[in-house]
Amino acid sequence: MAEFIDMGGFGNYIWSSYGFAVICLIWLNYASWRKAKTTAEQLAILQADTPASPKNTE
């Protein structure tokens, strides 16, 4: 198991790059979720401010 973690002497570089990639993916997921939430809130505000269109009674 120690040989696997050591990765032939390059373990520090390999595992730190994996860690950085995981952190980036977590940040990307959070940023996307937050943007979607903000966009949904803005859409709800715009829809509430827009008067309902009259229905065609013909």
BELRA-V555852 format. One record per run of one state. SS is the DSSP state (helix for helix, strand for strand, loop for the rest). FROM is the first residue (numbers start at 0). LEN is the number of residues. Records with the same first field share a line. If there is no record, write none. Layout:
SS: FROM-LEN + FROM-LEN
//
This chain:
loop: 0-1 + 9-1 + 49-9
helix: 1-8 + 10-39
//
